[in-house]
Amino acid sequence: MKYVAWSIVVSLLLGLSGCVPSLHELYSEKDLIFEPRLLGEWVEAKPDSKSTLIFTKSGDKEYKMVSTDRADKFSFVAHLVKLGDKLFLDISGDSSVDCHTLALPVHMFFLVSQFEPTLRMRDFSDDWLKEYLKGNPAALKHDIVDKDLVVTASTTELQSFVLGHLNTKGAFAEAVDYVRKK
């Protein structure tokens, strides 16, 4: 399960620390949508940040997402997911890129609350989930790999759990805003 450890390294490198890796995607085909407002280059709104996200269309309901942070550059396959009235971004390693650290068979997801005037996303909190599962270990299928939490629940189970905790304090991290690069 080295790919799980690599996924956590990649998420830390991207400034996405706190993301919860999942073996299954957050979507089924019927949940996917395409939103053209996501396309383009976005820069994290923090003054000292060098983090950027570039979204290009990769398929009918699929994006290629390139994330850079200073000298590091990573490629992902991204899908915009609509569950009820909420939008999520599900990302996974881009297997078309010739680098074993990027072709990871795990998914990470973010709650997308707006596209304008900024792209605002919140990741599912790894710290909150670890603490929650200590008291409720049967609430969501998971495993601990090298002290890291990995969700193993099916897509349906994951969707139900995430939607059930949308308003739970701490379940989602602080929002991160990106502004469109001019």
C-alpha positions in Angstrom: 0.0 0.0 0.0 2.9 2.4 -0.7 0.6 4.4 -3.0 -1.4 5.5 0.0 1.7 6.9 1.7 2.6 8.6 -1.6 -0.8 10.2 -1.8 -0.4 11.7 1.6 3.1 13.1 0.6 1.6 14.5 -2.6 -1.3 16.1 -0.7 1.2 17.7 1.7 3.3 19.0 -1.1 0.3 20.6 -2.7 -0.7 22.4 0.4 -3.7 20.2 0.6 -2.8 18.8 4.0 -5.7 17.5 5.9 -7.2 15.9 2.8 -8.7 12.4 3.4 -7.6 9.9 0.8 -10.3 7.5 -0.4 -9.9 4.3 -2.4 -13.2 5.0 -4.1 -14.4 8.1 -5.9 -17.1 10.4 -4.4 -19.2 10.1 -7.6 -21.1 7.8 -9.9 -21.5 8.8 -13.5 -25.0 10.3 -12.9 -23.4 12.8 -10.3 -20.9 14.3 -12.8 -21.4 17.8 -14.2 -19.3 20.2 -16.3 -19.0 23.8 -15.2 -17.0 26.0 -17.6 -16.5 28.6 -14.9 -13.9 26.3 -13.4 -11.7 26.4 -16.5 -8.6 28.6 -16.4 -5.7 29.4 -14.0 -6.3 30.2 -10.4 -3.9 31.6 -7.8 -4.3 31.0 -4.1 -5.5 34.3 -2.5 -3.0 34.3 0.4 -0.4 37.0 -0.1 2.7 34.6 0.4 1.3 31.7 -1.5 2.7 30.5 -4.8 0.0 27.8 -5.2 -1.8 27.7 -8.5 -4.5 25.4 -10.0 -5.0 25.2 -13.8 -8.1 23.5 -15.0 -8.5 22.4 -18.7 -11.3 20.4 -20.2 -10.2 16.7 -20.6 -13.5 15.0 -21.5 -17.2 15.5 -21.6 -17.4 15.8 -17.8 -13.7 15.7 -16.8 -11.0 18.2 -16.2 -7.2 18.0 -16.1 -6.0 19.9 -13.0 -2.4 20.9 -12.8 -1.3 22.1 -9.3 1.9 24.0 -8.7 3.4 25.2 -5.5 6.8 27.0 -6.0 8.9 24.4 -7.8 6.6 21.4 -7.5 4.1 20.5 -10.2 1.5 17.8 -10.1 -1.2 16.6 -12.6 -4.6 15.2 -11.6 -7.8 14.1 -13.2 -10.7 16.1 -11.7 -14.4 15.7 -11.7 -17.0 18.1 -10.6 -19.7 16.2 -8.6 -23.2 17.4 -7.8 -24.8 15.7 -4.7 -28.1 17.3 -4.0 -27.5 21.0 -4.2 -23.8 20.8 -3.2 -20.8 20.7 -5.5 -17.6 18.7 -4.8 -14.3 18.4 -6.7 -13.0 14.9 -6.7 -9.3 14.6 -7.8 -7.1 11.6 -8.4 -3.7 11.0 -9.9 -3.3 11.5 -13.6 -2.2 8.1 -14.9 -1.3 9.6 -18.3 1.6 11.4 -16.7 4.8 9.3 -16.6 5.5 9.6 -12.9 4.6 6.9 -10.2 3.9 9.5 -7.6 1.2 11.1 -9.6 -0.6 7.9 -10.9 -2.1 7.2 -7.4 -5.2 5.1 -7.2 -6.7 7.3 -4.5 -9.2 10.1 -4.5 -9.4 13.3 -2.5 -12.4 15.6 -2.5 -13.3 19.2 -1.7 -16.5 21.0 -1.1 -16.9 23.8 -3.7 -19.0 26.7 -2.4 -18.4 29.3 -5.1 -16.8 30.1 -8.4 -17.0 33.9 -8.4 -15.6 36.2 -7.4 -13.2 33.6 -6.1 -13.0 29.8 -6.3 -13.7 28.7 -2.7 -13.0 25.1 -1.6 -12.9 23.3 1.7 -11.4 19.8 2.1 -12.8 17.1 4.3 -10.9 17.3 7.5 -8.5 14.4 8.2 -8.1 15.4 11.8 -11.9 15.6 12.4 -12.5 12.3 10.7 -9.8 10.5 12.7 -11.2 11.8 15.9 -14.8 11.0 14.9 -13.9 7.4 13.9 -12.2 6.8 17.3 -15.6 7.1 18.9 -17.6 5.7 16.0 -15.3 3.2 14.2 -18.2 1.5 12.3 -19.5 4.8 10.9 -17.3 4.7 7.8 -15.2 1.9 6.4 -11.5 2.8 6.7 -8.1 1.5 7.4 -5.0 2.9 9.0 -1.9 2.6 6.9 1.4 3.8 8.4 -0.6 5.9 10.9 -2.6 7.5 8.2 -6.3 7.2 7.7 -7.5 5.8 4.3 -11.2 5.6 3.6 -12.2 2.3 2.1 -16.0 2.8 2.0 -17.9 2.4 -1.3 -18.9 5.5 -3.3 -22.5 5.2 -2.0 -21.4 4.9 1.6 -19.0 7.8 1.3 -21.6 10.0 -0.3 -24.0 9.3 2.5 -21.5 10.0 5.2 -20.2 13.2 3.6 -23.7 14.6 3.0 -24.7 13.6 6.6 -21.8 15.7 7.9 -22.1 18.8 5.8 -23.1 20.9 8.8 -21.0 19.1 11.4 -18.6 21.5 13.0 -15.1 20.8 12.0 -15.9 18.1 9.4 -14.7 20.4 6.7 -11.6 22.6 7.0 -11.3 26.3 6.6 -12.1 27.6 3.1 -9.2 28.2 0.7 -9.9 30.9 -1.9 -8.3 31.1 -5.3 -8.5 34.2 -7.6 -8.5 33.9 -11.4 -5.1 34.8 -12.8 -5.2 37.9 -14.9 
